[in-house]
Amino acid sequence: MLVYLAQQPTGPEFGKASPLGLLVILILLAGTVLLVRSMNKHLKGLPETFEPEHPEPDQKADDGTEPGLITVAEEPADPPKSSG
């Protein structure tokens, strides 16, 4: 079996493409064209930006959700005194 597969293919039909291969390629190209057209229709319906018009409610929900975030309001008036 391996010897048969390793031989160089020869004969009158070697290298000729069948009409079925052309049909498969044409079907794949037509499907690609239809998918591209459909995607373009969907992309045209999307807004230019996804930024919210009124971000205040979202901003309030996001405040303070970052772990380790410390905001300093002002410096203390008296620094702590060391005992010693």
C-alpha positions as CSV (number, residue, x, y, z in Angstrom):
1,M,0.0,0.0,0.0
2,L,2.8,2.5,0.9
3,V,4.7,1.6,-2.2
4,Y,1.6,2.4,-4.3
5,L,1.2,5.8,-2.6
6,A,4.9,6.7,-3.0
7,Q,4.9,6.1,-6.8
8,Q,4.7,9.2,-9.1
9,P,1.2,9.5,-10.4
10,T,1.1,9.1,-14.2
11,G,-1.5,8.5,-16.8
12,P,-3.8,10.4,-19.1
13,E,-6.0,11.8,-16.3
14,F,-3.2,13.1,-14.1
15,G,-3.3,16.8,-13.5
16,K,-6.8,17.4,-14.9
17,A,-9.3,19.2,-12.7
18,S,-12.9,18.0,-12.6
19,P,-15.9,20.2,-13.2
20,L,-17.1,19.3,-9.7
21,G,-14.1,21.2,-8.3
22,L,-15.0,24.3,-10.2
23,L,-18.6,24.0,-8.9
24,V,-17.3,23.8,-5.3
25,I,-15.1,26.9,-5.7
26,L,-18.0,28.9,-7.2
27,I,-20.3,27.9,-4.4
28,L,-17.7,28.9,-1.8
29,L,-17.2,32.3,-3.6
30,A,-20.9,33.0,-3.7
31,G,-21.2,32.2,0.0
32,T,-18.4,34.5,0.8
33,V,-19.9,37.3,-1.2
34,L,-23.3,36.9,0.6
35,L,-21.6,36.8,4.0
36,V,-19.7,40.0,3.2
37,R,-22.8,41.8,2.1
38,S,-24.7,40.7,5.2
39,M,-21.9,41.9,7.4
40,N,-21.8,45.3,5.8
41,K,-25.5,45.7,6.3
42,H,-25.1,44.9,10.0
43,L,-22.1,47.2,10.4
44,K,-23.9,50.1,8.8
45,G,-26.6,49.8,11.5
46,L,-24.2,50.2,14.4
47,P,-23.7,53.6,16.1
48,E,-20.5,55.5,15.5
49,T,-19.5,55.3,19.1
50,F,-20.7,53.2,22.1
51,E,-20.1,56.0,24.6
52,P,-23.2,56.6,26.7
53,E,-24.9,59.9,26.3
54,H,-25.3,60.3,30.1
55,P,-22.4,58.5,31.9
56,E,-23.2,59.8,35.4
57,P,-25.1,56.7,36.6
58,D,-22.4,54.4,35.4
59,Q,-19.7,56.7,36.9
60,K,-21.4,56.6,40.3
61,A,-21.5,52.8,40.2
62,D,-17.8,52.7,39.3
63,D,-16.5,55.0,42.0
64,G,-14.6,53.3,44.6
65,T,-14.6,49.9,42.9
66,E,-10.8,49.8,42.3
67,P,-9.1,47.9,45.1
68,G,-6.3,49.7,46.8
69,L,-7.3,53.1,45.5
70,I,-6.7,55.7,48.3
71,T,-7.7,59.3,47.8
72,V,-6.0,61.9,50.0
73,A,-8.3,64.7,50.9
74,E,-5.8,66.9,52.8
75,E,-2.6,66.5,54.8
76,P,-2.9,66.1,58.6
77,A,-2.3,69.2,60.6
78,D,0.0,67.6,63.2
79,P,2.4,64.8,62.3
80,P,2.5,61.9,64.7
81,K,5.1,62.3,67.4
82,S,7.6,59.6,68.0
83,S,8.1,58.5,71.6
84,G,11.7,58.3,72.6
